[in-house]
């Protein structure tokens, strides 16, 4: 069965075609059932493949299936080839497993919505494209999946087509991602020009042979990895292309969960990890990756502190956690970045779906300050979201503690790390605990706000079952990556074949004592507990204090609430600059001066010529006779010149 792993792509594609072509004429239960069954079938098939895969020796865990020759032009050949290795295996299980739970949840959340067939068709296509992205055996096929998830995000963010804000958010996501995608494509061109292949296996082998050591400065590898990283900043919402993700909350909440947990934003992290053989030989670019990750984590965490929209708090949280992942990648800890991606998928999907349960209960009220007192009416939602909150905050023994602790430790202990990264990571850990506990206290505790009351209950098993399963996964997923002082790091060993061509900077071999690592973990835990305690003081005991602080420091509060006014800066300098360029150069000079000038000038020239011709046809006999004599004289002169 394992050689047919690529067939996992078939059910999501079939679900998309079925609902896209026939869903409009079918009952809602068949549409939603077909959408869920497609992803469930893919997940079960991949579980069977995984059961065979883990029994293979590590040397054989690189399975390539070439379906057909896709493009052949001159010396360029691109195969439609699929790769199954430990990295793609774990990504596929996360995508289809979490994706299936989100599909099931959607049957309750989207009940009664118009255009349900569109929703499930796009959702199935999203899973197909993301699966294609991580299963691709070369950069060109990966780019097809990359563009596919961008298209699907556009369609799903703008699902509520009657709302202008949804359409604007979809266009913003699409345009911002195109900037990164253009850089990604340039990187792919440069890879082919330099190495003559886009196939992962042959490319990484060639790189390891021709570039055995890391190279500082702006080398060709630095240029390639920088372009690929710029592409990753678009999909994974890192500075400077992070502005689209908060606005993407205009889509349905299950879509937000899918984008933030299992698809889209994880694509950039996957791209860098897949290209580890290149990045490990470009240390200057790795430093840039780490710096961008740290700055993004800090900026997003600070912004999340004061957001009123429950979904935007989670959106900025995702940006911040992605920054954590890129910090890990930047210090050369590629498997650690995947570890946090893995645990983050469970607790972030859980938190978004929990927020969706709150929205269903409150008739889609988003303002945290208009909530409160929901812990009794939404018991399952409350306790499962506390599990997700604790995991995200890095509270022991939940999954986020192990993955976040390892990132912080690598940032401090790795040869490519730096104490500044570690301190910044600690600060982000405290901020994360604060804003997540703030969300929980505002939504579930205190007095019910604005007449919502405490009566009511969850929307049914389709909501509570995914929440419960995700809470269980968020609690135990960290066991696959226990630190050295507790046991064996199974995930590191599992991912070893992926990095066989990568240059090892010594990241994998820590010589520090277990006591120092335990001390660092204790510091991170203490900071997180402090952040939670501060949130309790401000939002559970005395809710008037945050308002007084905001009134006392309005400039700081406003700056944080507007994401450091980055959107305004983009509007002023980028959008405004492009408008000015269009108006003053493209319109007045190119359009009016060149294009219209050429058209109007040609018309004016022919109008003048026609005026001359019209005067020649005046109807006057003497004028005609004069033209005849003139013509005869010209012919006579011409003949004389020829004969002479």
TIPAPA-654840 format. One record per residue (C-alpha): residue number from 1; residue in one letter; z, x negated, y negated. Coordinates in steps of 0.02 Angstrom, whole numbers. Last residue first. Layout:
BEGIN
(pt NUM,'A',(Z,X,Y))
...
This chain:
BEGIN
(pt 644,'X',(-3435,-1008,-3029))
(pt 643,'X',(-3480,-868,-2907))
(pt 642,'X',(-3297,-815,-2886))
(pt 641,'X',(-3255,-828,-3072))
(pt 640,'X',(-3414,-732,-3119))
(pt 639,'X',(-3372,-597,-2993))
(pt 638,'X',(-3197,-577,-3067))
(pt 637,'X',(-3266,-566,-3244))
(pt 636,'X',(-3387,-429,-3190))
(pt 635,'X',(-3248,-331,-3103))
(pt 634,'X',(-3140,-343,-3260))
(pt 633,'X',(-3286,-286,-3369))
(pt 632,'X',(-3321,-138,-3254))
(pt 631,'X',(-3139,-87,-3263))
(pt 630,'X',(-3137,-96,-3453))
(pt 629,'X',(-3300,4,-3465))
(pt 628,'X',(-3230,138,-3348))
(pt 627,'X',(-3064,143,-3443))
(pt 626,'X',(-3158,166,-3609))
(pt 625,'X',(-3266,304,-3535))
(pt 624,'X',(-3109,396,-3474))
(pt 623,'X',(-3033,383,-3649))
(pt 622,'X',(-3195,446,-3730))
(pt 621,'X',(-3198,597,-3614))
(pt 620,'X',(-3017,650,-3658))
(pt 619,'X',(-2930,740,-3513))
(pt 618,'X',(-2769,638,-3540))
(pt 617,'X',(-2759,560,-3365))
(pt 616,'X',(-2719,385,-3430))
(pt 615,'X',(-2571,455,-3524))
(pt 614,'X',(-2502,521,-3359))
(pt 613,'X',(-2520,349,-3279))
(pt 612,'X',(-2414,272,-3417))
(pt 611,'X',(-2283,407,-3398))
(pt 610,'X',(-2287,382,-3207))
(pt 609,'X',(-2249,200,-3235))
(pt 608,'X',(-2102,245,-3344))
(pt 607,'X',(-2034,368,-3215))
(pt 606,'X',(-2060,238,-3079))
(pt 605,'X',(-1951,114,-3173))
(pt 604,'X',(-1818,245,-3211))
(pt 603,'X',(-1807,296,-3027))
(pt 602,'X',(-1790,114,-2973))
(pt 601,'X',(-1656,85,-3104))
(pt 600,'X',(-1561,241,-3049))
(pt 599,'X',(-1556,185,-2869))
(pt 598,'X',(-1518,3,-2906))
(pt 597,'X',(-1391,46,-3040))
(pt 596,'X',(-1308,176,-2927))
(pt 595,'X',(-1283,43,-2793))
(pt 594,'X',(-1250,-108,-2906))
(pt 593,'X',(-1161,-49,-3064))
(pt 592,'X',(-1091,120,-3012))
(pt 591,'X',(-1043,80,-2833))
(pt 590,'X',(-1016,-108,-2841))
(pt 589,'X',(-951,-134,-3019))
(pt 588,'X',(-865,28,-3070))
(pt 587,'X',(-819,92,-2897))
(pt 586,'X',(-786,-62,-2791))
(pt 585,'X',(-722,-167,-2935))
(pt 584,'X',(-614,-66,-3055))
(pt 583,'X',(-574,89,-2953))
(pt 582,'X',(-571,14,-2779))
(pt 581,'X',(-474,-139,-2835))
(pt 580,'X',(-352,-28,-2930))
(pt 579,'X',(-330,83,-2777))
(pt 578,'X',(-306,-69,-2665))
(pt 577,'X',(-175,-138,-2784))
(pt 576,'X',(-84,29,-2792))
(pt 575,'X',(-81,41,-2602))
(pt 574,'X',(-27,-140,-2582))
(pt 573,'X',(76,-177,-2739))
(pt 572,'X',(154,-13,-2791))
(pt 571,'X',(150,88,-2631))
(pt 570,'X',(202,-63,-2527))
(pt 569,'X',(344,-100,-2647))
(pt 568,'X',(399,82,-2643))
(pt 567,'X',(400,76,-2453))
(pt 566,'X',(504,-83,-2459))
(pt 565,'X',(633,-2,-2571))
(pt 564,'X',(775,-93,-2482))
(pt 563,'X',(759,35,-2343))
(pt 562,'X',(773,183,-2463))
(pt 561,'X',(951,229,-2410))
(pt 560,'X',(1004,47,-2423))
(pt 559,'X',(940,32,-2602))
(pt 558,'X',(1016,199,-2651))
(pt 557,'X',(1188,151,-2584))
(pt 556,'X',(1183,-19,-2669))
(pt 555,'X',(1132,58,-2836))
(pt 554,'X',(1254,203,-2821))
(pt 553,'X',(1409,94,-2795))
(pt 552,'X',(1554,203,-2852))
(pt 551,'X',(1470,367,-2807))
(pt 550,'X',(1427,300,-2633))
(pt 549,'X',(1606,239,-2609))
(pt 548,'X',(1674,409,-2660))
(pt 547,'X',(1559,495,-2537))
(pt 546,'X',(1611,375,-2399))
(pt 545,'X',(1795,413,-2438))
(pt 544,'X',(1780,603,-2432))
(pt 543,'X',(1762,602,-2244))
(pt 542,'X',(1941,547,-2216))
(pt 541,'X',(1997,537,-2034))
(pt 540,'X',(1837,553,-1932))
(pt 539,'X',(1703,481,-2045))
(pt 538,'X',(1783,336,-2139))
(pt 537,'X',(1924,282,-2024))
(pt 536,'X',(1826,317,-1866))
(pt 535,'X',(1679,218,-1935))
(pt 534,'X',(1797,72,-1968))
(pt 533,'X',(1862,81,-1789))
(pt 532,'X',(1684,78,-1721))
(pt 531,'X',(1640,-75,-1823))
(pt 530,'X',(1800,-163,-1768))
(pt 529,'X',(1761,-123,-1586))
(pt 528,'X',(1589,-201,-1607))
(pt 527,'X',(1661,-358,-1690))
(pt 526,'X',(1788,-376,-1550))
(pt 525,'X',(1653,-361,-1417))
(pt 524,'X',(1548,-495,-1501))
(pt 523,'X',(1698,-611,-1515))
(pt 522,'X',(1743,-582,-1333))
(pt 521,'X',(1567,-626,-1278))
(pt 520,'X',(1576,-789,-1377))
(pt 519,'X',(1744,-830,-1297))
(pt 518,'X',(1676,-792,-1124))
(pt 517,'X',(1529,-908,-1156))
(pt 516,'X',(1650,-1045,-1212))
(pt 515,'X',(1758,-1019,-1057))
(pt 514,'X',(1606,-1025,-943))
(pt 513,'X',(1574,-1202,-1000))
(pt 512,'X',(1411,-1253,-1081))
(pt 511,'X',(1276,-1338,-980))
(pt 510,'X',(1151,-1196,-990))
(pt 509,'X',(993,-1221,-888))
(pt 508,'X',(868,-1083,-919))
(pt 507,'X',(844,-1126,-1102))
(pt 506,'X',(805,-1308,-1063))
(pt 505,'X',(645,-1305,-1164))
(pt 504,'X',(550,-1248,-1010))
(pt 503,'X',(362,-1249,-1042))
(pt 502,'X',(283,-1094,-970))
(pt 501,'X',(161,-1102,-824))
(pt 500,'X',(287,-1038,-694))
(pt 499,'X',(351,-907,-815))
(pt 498,'X',(302,-748,-723))
(pt 497,'X',(358,-820,-555))
(pt 496,'X',(539,-833,-622))
(pt 495,'X',(554,-648,-666))
(pt 494,'X',(655,-598,-511))
(pt 493,'X',(770,-747,-529))
(pt 492,'X',(810,-704,-709))
(pt 491,'X',(833,-521,-661))
(pt 490,'X',(958,-562,-524))
(pt 489,'X',(1077,-657,-638))
(pt 488,'X',(1206,-706,-507))
(pt 487,'X',(1392,-685,-537))
(pt 486,'X',(1527,-654,-666))
(pt 485,'X',(1538,-818,-763))
(pt 484,'X',(1350,-842,-751))
(pt 483,'X',(1314,-680,-841))
(pt 482,'X',(1267,-522,-743))
(pt 481,'X',(1086,-470,-766))
(pt 480,'X',(1047,-337,-635))
(pt 479,'X',(1219,-260,-666))
(pt 478,'X',(1166,-213,-842))
(pt 477,'X',(1079,-56,-778))
(pt 476,'X',(1247,21,-731))
(pt 475,'X',(1303,126,-880))
(pt 474,'X',(1134,157,-961))
(pt 473,'X',(1068,213,-791))
(pt 472,'X',(1209,339,-771))
(pt 471,'X',(1183,402,-948))
(pt 470,'X',(996,418,-914))
(pt 469,'X',(1032,525,-762))
(pt 468,'X',(1153,636,-858))
(pt 467,'X',(1036,660,-1006))
(pt 466,'X',(888,696,-891))
(pt 465,'X',(992,829,-801))
(pt 464,'X',(1064,907,-960))
(pt 463,'X',(900,955,-1042))
(pt 462,'X',(799,1028,-897))
(pt 461,'X',(965,1095,-832))
(pt 460,'X',(984,1214,-978))
(pt 459,'X',(974,1225,-1168))
(pt 458,'X',(1153,1169,-1198))
(pt 457,'X',(1282,1294,-1257))
(pt 456,'X',(1328,1416,-1392))
(pt 455,'X',(1485,1449,-1493))
(pt 454,'X',(1563,1315,-1603))
(pt 453,'X',(1501,1381,-1769))
(pt 452,'X',(1340,1342,-1858))
(pt 451,'X',(1404,1422,-2018))
(pt 450,'X',(1361,1283,-2138))
(pt 449,'X',(1466,1148,-2056))
(pt 448,'X',(1574,1158,-1901))
(pt 447,'X',(1739,1069,-1937))
(pt 446,'X',(1768,891,-1880))
(pt 445,'X',(1685,812,-1730))
(pt 444,'X',(1516,816,-1644))
(pt 443,'X',(1382,772,-1770))
(pt 442,'X',(1478,675,-1903))
(pt 441,'X',(1588,582,-1779))
(pt 440,'X',(1441,537,-1667))
(pt 439,'X',(1328,476,-1807))
(pt 438,'X',(1467,372,-1884))
(pt 437,'X',(1501,298,-1711))
(pt 436,'X',(1318,245,-1707))
(pt 435,'X',(1322,176,-1884))
(pt 434,'X',(1479,72,-1855))
(pt 433,'X',(1439,5,-1681))
(pt 432,'X',(1270,-55,-1742))
(pt 431,'X',(1345,-135,-1898))
(pt 430,'X',(1466,-236,-1791))
(pt 429,'X',(1327,-294,-1675))
(pt 428,'X',(1216,-335,-1824))
(pt 427,'X',(1352,-448,-1894))
(pt 426,'X',(1370,-535,-1726))
(pt 425,'X',(1182,-563,-1717))
(pt 424,'X',(1183,-640,-1890))
(pt 423,'X',(1321,-758,-1834))
(pt 422,'X',(1223,-806,-1678))
(pt 421,'X',(1061,-834,-1772))
(pt 420,'X',(1152,-943,-1899))
(pt 419,'X',(1227,-1043,-1755))
(pt 418,'X',(1051,-1099,-1706))
(pt 417,'X',(942,-1078,-1552))
(pt 416,'X',(793,-1180,-1492))
(pt 415,'X',(902,-1292,-1382))
(pt 414,'X',(982,-1129,-1320))
(pt 413,'X',(1171,-1109,-1334))
(pt 412,'X',(1194,-1003,-1490))
(pt 411,'X',(1044,-886,-1484))
(pt 410,'X',(1057,-889,-1294))
(pt 409,'X',(1237,-826,-1306))
(pt 408,'X',(1190,-689,-1429))
(pt 407,'X',(1047,-631,-1319))
(pt 406,'X',(1158,-637,-1164))
(pt 405,'X',(1293,-533,-1249))
(pt 404,'X',(1162,-404,-1298))
(pt 403,'X',(1101,-387,-1118))
(pt 402,'X',(1275,-382,-1040))
(pt 401,'X',(1358,-268,-1166))
(pt 400,'X',(1208,-153,-1174))
(pt 399,'X',(1228,-110,-990))
(pt 398,'X',(1404,-40,-999))
(pt 397,'X',(1558,-140,-948))
(pt 396,'X',(1601,-181,-1088))
(pt 395,'X',(1549,-108,-1256))
(pt 394,'X',(1386,-175,-1326))
(pt 393,'X',(1360,-50,-1468))
(pt 392,'X',(1204,18,-1382))
(pt 391,'X',(1302,44,-1220))
(pt 390,'X',(1445,128,-1313))
(pt 389,'X',(1324,243,-1405))
(pt 388,'X',(1231,286,-1245))
(pt 387,'X',(1392,329,-1155))
(pt 386,'X',(1450,428,-1307))
(pt 385,'X',(1282,517,-1302))
(pt 384,'X',(1319,568,-1122))
(pt 383,'X',(1490,635,-1174))
(pt 382,'X',(1424,739,-1318))
(pt 381,'X',(1266,806,-1235))
(pt 380,'X',(1365,862,-1084))
(pt 379,'X',(1495,949,-1193))
(pt 378,'X',(1375,1033,-1315))
(pt 377,'X',(1476,1186,-1367))
(pt 376,'X',(1642,1096,-1370))
(pt 375,'X',(1586,933,-1449))
(pt 374,'X',(1481,1021,-1582))
(pt 373,'X',(1611,1025,-1721))
(pt 372,'X',(1500,947,-1853))
(pt 371,'X',(1328,963,-1929))
(pt 370,'X',(1266,985,-2108))
(pt 369,'X',(1316,807,-2153))
(pt 368,'X',(1210,741,-2011))
(pt 367,'X',(1054,819,-2088))
(pt 366,'X',(921,854,-1957))
(pt 365,'X',(936,1042,-1929))
(pt 364,'X',(812,1087,-1793))
(pt 363,'X',(884,1259,-1751))
(pt 362,'X',(1061,1189,-1736))
(pt 361,'X',(1074,1197,-1544))
(pt 360,'X',(895,1137,-1520))
(pt 359,'X',(926,996,-1644))
(pt 358,'X',(1084,942,-1551))
(pt 357,'X',(987,938,-1387))
(pt 356,'X',(853,834,-1474))
(pt 355,'X',(987,711,-1531))
(pt 354,'X',(1038,695,-1349))
(pt 353,'X',(856,663,-1305))
(pt 352,'X',(852,526,-1436))
(pt 351,'X',(1015,450,-1378))
(pt 350,'X',(968,452,-1193))
(pt 349,'X',(797,374,-1227))
(pt 348,'X',(889,238,-1324))
(pt 347,'X',(1016,213,-1186))
(pt 346,'X',(889,195,-1048))
(pt 345,'X',(751,95,-1132))
(pt 344,'X',(879,-22,-1211))
(pt 343,'X',(933,-84,-1039))
(pt 342,'X',(757,-140,-993))
(pt 341,'X',(709,-207,-1165))
(pt 340,'X',(874,-303,-1165))
(pt 339,'X',(828,-385,-1000))
(pt 338,'X',(650,-415,-1059))
(pt 337,'X',(716,-515,-1207))
(pt 336,'X',(831,-610,-1090))
(pt 335,'X',(681,-653,-979))
(pt 334,'X',(595,-732,-1130))
(pt 333,'X',(742,-839,-1186))
(pt 332,'X',(637,-963,-1287))
(pt 331,'X',(741,-953,-1446))
(pt 330,'X',(608,-843,-1526))
(pt 329,'X',(603,-727,-1376))
(pt 328,'X',(789,-690,-1396))
(pt 327,'X',(768,-660,-1583))
(pt 326,'X',(621,-547,-1540))
(pt 325,'X',(734,-441,-1430))
(pt 324,'X',(868,-428,-1564))
(pt 323,'X',(735,-375,-1690))
(pt 322,'X',(684,-240,-1566))
(pt 321,'X',(865,-185,-1572))
(pt 320,'X',(857,-170,-1762))
(pt 319,'X',(694,-72,-1761))
(pt 318,'X',(768,44,-1630))
(pt 317,'X',(925,71,-1734))
(pt 316,'X',(815,111,-1883))
(pt 315,'X',(738,250,-1780))
(pt 314,'X',(907,309,-1715))
(pt 313,'X',(973,332,-1892))
(pt 312,'X',(806,411,-1934))
(pt 311,'X',(830,541,-1798))
(pt 310,'X',(1000,595,-1865))
(pt 309,'X',(936,611,-2044))
(pt 308,'X',(1077,566,-2166))
(pt 307,'X',(1044,379,-2170))
(pt 306,'X',(1183,272,-2245))
(pt 305,'X',(1220,138,-2114))
(pt 304,'X',(1044,142,-2038))
(pt 303,'X',(976,37,-2183))
(pt 302,'X',(1099,-104,-2148))
(pt 301,'X',(1049,-105,-1965))
(pt 300,'X',(864,-106,-2010))
(pt 299,'X',(880,-254,-2129))
(pt 298,'X',(990,-355,-2011))
(pt 297,'X',(882,-332,-1856))
(pt 296,'X',(723,-363,-1954))
(pt 295,'X',(791,-524,-2028))
(pt 294,'X',(848,-587,-1857))
(pt 293,'X',(681,-544,-1773))
(pt 292,'X',(579,-622,-1913))
(pt 291,'X',(682,-781,-1900))
(pt 290,'X',(665,-787,-1710))
(pt 289,'X',(477,-760,-1712))
(pt 288,'X',(458,-892,-1849))
(pt 287,'X',(554,-1016,-1743))
(pt 286,'X',(440,-974,-1596))
(pt 285,'X',(291,-1008,-1710))
(pt 284,'X',(358,-1182,-1746))
(pt 283,'X',(393,-1211,-1561))
(pt 282,'X',(211,-1182,-1507))
(pt 281,'X',(207,-1238,-1324))
(pt 280,'X',(327,-1103,-1264))
(pt 279,'X',(221,-976,-1357))
(pt 278,'X',(65,-1008,-1254))
(pt 277,'X',(142,-1001,-1080))
(pt 276,'X',(252,-858,-1143))
(pt 275,'X',(98,-749,-1173))
(pt 274,'X',(160,-608,-1061))
(pt 273,'X',(327,-620,-1152))
(pt 272,'X',(243,-607,-1322))
(pt 271,'X',(136,-459,-1268))
(pt 270,'X',(282,-370,-1184))
(pt 269,'X',(385,-379,-1344))
(pt 268,'X',(239,-307,-1442))
(pt 267,'X',(213,-167,-1314))
(pt 266,'X',(397,-114,-1318))
(pt 265,'X',(365,-16,-1478))
(pt 264,'X',(226,86,-1398))
(pt 263,'X',(305,144,-1236))
(pt 262,'X',(469,165,-1142))
(pt 261,'X',(612,187,-1265))
(pt 260,'X',(557,209,-1445))
(pt 259,'X',(388,293,-1418))
(pt 258,'X',(450,402,-1275))
(pt 257,'X',(609,455,-1364))
(pt 256,'X',(513,494,-1524))
(pt 255,'X',(391,597,-1421))
(pt 254,'X',(538,691,-1346))
(pt 253,'X',(595,728,-1526))
(pt 252,'X',(431,809,-1579))
(pt 251,'X',(336,708,-1710))
(pt 250,'X',(396,686,-1890))
(pt 249,'X',(508,545,-1827))
(pt 248,'X',(356,431,-1848))
(pt 247,'X',(412,409,-2030))
(pt 246,'X',(549,290,-1972))
(pt 245,'X',(420,189,-1871))
(pt 244,'X',(284,162,-2001))
(pt 243,'X',(376,41,-2116))
(pt 242,'X',(403,-98,-1988))
(pt 241,'X',(245,-196,-2030))
(pt 240,'X',(323,-340,-2130))
(pt 239,'X',(443,-362,-2040))
(pt 238,'X',(447,-296,-1862))
(pt 237,'X',(391,-125,-1801))
(pt 236,'X',(354,-166,-1618))
(pt 235,'X',(171,-112,-1626))
(pt 234,'X',(136,-193,-1793))
(pt 233,'X',(244,-347,-1771))
(pt 232,'X',(159,-379,-1604))
(pt 231,'X',(-11,-397,-1687))
(pt 230,'X',(62,-523,-1807))
(pt 229,'X',(133,-610,-1653))
(pt 228,'X',(-40,-622,-1575))
(pt 227,'X',(-108,-701,-1734))
(pt 226,'X',(37,-825,-1740))
(pt 225,'X',(15,-866,-1555))
(pt 224,'X',(-169,-908,-1578))
(pt 223,'X',(-144,-1010,-1737))
(pt 222,'X',(2,-1107,-1661))
(pt 221,'X',(-100,-1141,-1505))
(pt 220,'X',(-242,-1206,-1615))
(pt 219,'X',(-119,-1322,-1701))
(pt 218,'X',(-23,-1290,-1861))
(pt 217,'X',(123,-1409,-1839))
(pt 216,'X',(224,-1449,-1684))
(pt 215,'X',(150,-1460,-1510))
(pt 214,'X',(249,-1422,-1352))
(pt 213,'X',(200,-1532,-1204))
(pt 212,'X',(79,-1512,-1058))
(pt 211,'X',(-62,-1446,-1169))
(pt 210,'X',(-222,-1468,-1067))
(pt 209,'X',(-145,-1433,-897))
(pt 208,'X',(-22,-1296,-946))
(pt 207,'X',(-155,-1216,-1055))
(pt 206,'X',(-282,-1216,-913))
(pt 205,'X',(-159,-1134,-794))
(pt 204,'X',(-115,-1005,-926))
(pt 203,'X',(-298,-961,-954))
(pt 202,'X',(-346,-956,-769))
(pt 201,'X',(-206,-834,-726))
(pt 200,'X',(-212,-727,-884))
(pt 199,'X',(-399,-695,-886))
(pt 198,'X',(-466,-713,-1064))
(pt 197,'X',(-577,-863,-1032))
(pt 196,'X',(-673,-998,-1126))
(pt 195,'X',(-519,-1095,-1182))
(pt 194,'X',(-543,-1119,-1369))
(pt 193,'X',(-674,-987,-1411))
(pt 192,'X',(-596,-864,-1290))
(pt 191,'X',(-421,-886,-1360))
(pt 190,'X',(-488,-879,-1539))
(pt 189,'X',(-571,-712,-1506))
(pt 188,'X',(-409,-644,-1431))
(pt 187,'X',(-312,-703,-1584))
(pt 186,'X',(-436,-616,-1698))
(pt 185,'X',(-408,-457,-1597))
(pt 184,'X',(-220,-470,-1619))
(pt 183,'X',(-241,-496,-1806))
(pt 182,'X',(-348,-339,-1817))
(pt 181,'X',(-218,-246,-1713))
(pt 180,'X',(-80,-292,-1834))
(pt 179,'X',(-172,-216,-1981))
(pt 178,'X',(-227,-69,-1874))
(pt 177,'X',(-45,-31,-1839))
(pt 176,'X',(-12,3,-2022))
(pt 175,'X',(-162,122,-2030))
(pt 174,'X',(-116,223,-1874))
(pt 173,'X',(69,238,-1914))
(pt 172,'X',(30,291,-2092))
(pt 171,'X',(-99,417,-2032))
(pt 170,'X',(26,495,-1912))
(pt 169,'X',(161,501,-2047))
(pt 168,'X',(41,586,-2169))
(pt 167,'X',(-9,714,-2038))
(pt 166,'X',(172,752,-1997))
(pt 165,'X',(215,770,-2182))
(pt 164,'X',(70,891,-2207))
(pt 163,'X',(140,1009,-2077))
(pt 162,'X',(15,1129,-1994))
(pt 161,'X',(-40,993,-1873))
(pt 160,'X',(129,983,-1790))
(pt 159,'X',(68,854,-1664))
(pt 158,'X',(44,721,-1799))
(pt 157,'X',(165,600,-1716))
(pt 156,'X',(84,647,-1550))
(pt 155,'X',(-98,615,-1597))
(pt 154,'X',(-62,455,-1693))
(pt 153,'X',(51,390,-1554))
(pt 152,'X',(-88,426,-1431))
(pt 151,'X',(-214,326,-1532))
(pt 150,'X',(-96,177,-1546))
(pt 149,'X',(-58,189,-1361))
(pt 148,'X',(-245,179,-1327))
(pt 147,'X',(-271,31,-1444))
(pt 146,'X',(-150,-73,-1342))
(pt 145,'X',(-220,-5,-1178))
(pt 144,'X',(-392,-67,-1229))
(pt 143,'X',(-315,-229,-1294))
(pt 142,'X',(-238,-262,-1123))
(pt 141,'X',(-412,-246,-1050))
(pt 140,'X',(-470,-383,-1168))
(pt 139,'X',(-316,-492,-1144))
(pt 138,'X',(-335,-505,-956))
(pt 137,'X',(-257,-438,-796))
(pt 136,'X',(-206,-271,-869))
(pt 135,'X',(-57,-187,-786))
(pt 134,'X',(53,-187,-942))
(pt 133,'X',(-80,-109,-1054))
(pt 132,'X',(-147,8,-920))
(pt 131,'X',(28,78,-895))
(pt 130,'X',(43,105,-1083))
(pt 129,'X',(-126,192,-1086))
(pt 128,'X',(-85,305,-938))
(pt 127,'X',(88,349,-1006))
(pt 126,'X',(13,397,-1174))
(pt 125,'X',(-126,496,-1089))
(pt 124,'X',(6,598,-999))
(pt 123,'X',(94,633,-1164))
(pt 122,'X',(-70,678,-1248))
(pt 121,'X',(-112,804,-1112))
(pt 120,'X',(67,870,-1115))
(pt 119,'X',(61,904,-1302))
(pt 118,'X',(-116,970,-1306))
(pt 117,'X',(-75,1096,-1168))
(pt 116,'X',(76,1152,-1267))
(pt 115,'X',(-35,1203,-1413))
(pt 114,'X',(90,1330,-1479))
(pt 113,'X',(273,1296,-1447))
(pt 112,'X',(370,1425,-1345))
(pt 111,'X',(463,1296,-1241))
(pt 110,'X',(442,1123,-1316))
(pt 109,'X',(622,1067,-1288))
(pt 108,'X',(639,1146,-1116))
(pt 107,'X',(482,1078,-1033))
(pt 106,'X',(501,922,-1140))
(pt 105,'X',(657,868,-1043))
(pt 104,'X',(551,856,-885))
(pt 103,'X',(422,750,-976))
(pt 102,'X',(558,639,-1048))
(pt 101,'X',(630,614,-874))
(pt 100,'X',(456,565,-810))
(pt 99,'X',(431,441,-953))
(pt 98,'X',(596,356,-913))
(pt 97,'X',(535,325,-736))
(pt 96,'X',(351,300,-777))
(pt 95,'X',(374,173,-916))
(pt 94,'X',(528,89,-843))
(pt 93,'X',(449,69,-671))
(pt 92,'X',(288,3,-748))
(pt 91,'X',(382,-125,-853))
(pt 90,'X',(479,-190,-702))
(pt 89,'X',(320,-213,-602))
(pt 88,'X',(220,-286,-747))
(pt 87,'X',(350,-424,-767))
(pt 86,'X',(376,-456,-581))
(pt 85,'X',(188,-473,-550))
(pt 84,'X',(49,-347,-527))
(pt 83,'X',(-111,-389,-619))
(pt 82,'X',(-263,-278,-640))
(pt 81,'X',(-443,-331,-666))
(pt 80,'X',(-588,-246,-754))
(pt 79,'X',(-671,-414,-771))
(pt 78,'X',(-734,-491,-931))
(pt 77,'X',(-873,-619,-929))
(pt 76,'X',(-935,-720,-1078))
(pt 75,'X',(-1060,-859,-1046))
(pt 74,'X',(-1207,-750,-1094))
(pt 73,'X',(-1148,-569,-1097))
(pt 72,'X',(-1059,-495,-946))
(pt 71,'X',(-936,-354,-975))
(pt 70,'X',(-839,-248,-849))
(pt 69,'X',(-863,-339,-686))
(pt 68,'X',(-778,-226,-558))
(pt 67,'X',(-609,-179,-485))
(pt 66,'X',(-531,-351,-479))
(pt 65,'X',(-356,-338,-406))
(pt 64,'X',(-234,-478,-444))
(pt 63,'X',(-66,-493,-354))
(pt 62,'X',(56,-625,-418))
(pt 61,'X',(215,-605,-316))
(pt 60,'X',(151,-720,-178))
(pt 59,'X',(247,-877,-228))
(pt 58,'X',(406,-774,-249))
(pt 57,'X',(400,-725,-65))
(pt 56,'X',(360,-540,-39))
(pt 55,'X',(499,-419,9))
(pt 54,'X',(522,-367,-173))
(pt 53,'X',(342,-304,-180))
(pt 52,'X',(353,-189,-30))
(pt 51,'X',(494,-83,-102))
(pt 50,'X',(411,-99,-273))
(pt 49,'X',(251,-19,-208))
(pt 48,'X',(351,129,-140))
(pt 47,'X',(439,145,-308))
(pt 46,'X',(269,134,-392))
(pt 45,'X',(208,283,-291))
(pt 44,'X',(363,382,-338))
(pt 43,'X',(337,343,-523))
(pt 42,'X',(152,391,-519))
(pt 41,'X',(190,555,-432))
(pt 40,'X',(325,596,-559))
(pt 39,'X',(206,559,-701))
(pt 38,'X',(73,680,-637))
(pt 37,'X',(201,809,-580))
(pt 36,'X',(276,820,-755))
(pt 35,'X',(110,858,-839))
(pt 34,'X',(57,978,-701))
(pt 33,'X',(221,1074,-715))
(pt 32,'X',(207,1083,-905))
(pt 31,'X',(33,1157,-897))
(pt 30,'X',(74,1269,-749))
(pt 29,'X',(232,1336,-834))
(pt 28,'X',(137,1365,-998))
(pt 27,'X',(8,1480,-918))
(pt 26,'X',(-172,1417,-909))
(pt 25,'X',(-323,1444,-1023))
(pt 24,'X',(-282,1304,-1146))
(pt 23,'X',(-238,1188,-1003))
(pt 22,'X',(-413,1176,-930))
(pt 21,'X',(-494,1024,-1010))
(pt 20,'X',(-347,931,-1089))
(pt 19,'X',(-222,991,-961))
(pt 18,'X',(-325,934,-812))
(pt 17,'X',(-397,778,-896))
(pt 16,'X',(-226,716,-953))
(pt 15,'X',(-146,753,-785))
(pt 14,'X',(-287,661,-696))
(pt 13,'X',(-260,509,-808))
(pt 12,'X',(-73,514,-776))
(pt 11,'X',(-105,531,-586))
(pt 10,'X',(-237,391,-576))
(pt 9,'X',(-150,244,-657))
(pt 8,'X',(-32,220,-509))
(pt 7,'X',(-192,184,-412))
(pt 6,'X',(-178,6,-478))
(pt 5,'X',(-46,-32,-346))
(pt 4,'X',(-178,-19,-209))
(pt 3,'X',(-142,-194,-139))
(pt 2,'X',(40,-140,-119))
(pt 1,'X',(0,0,0))
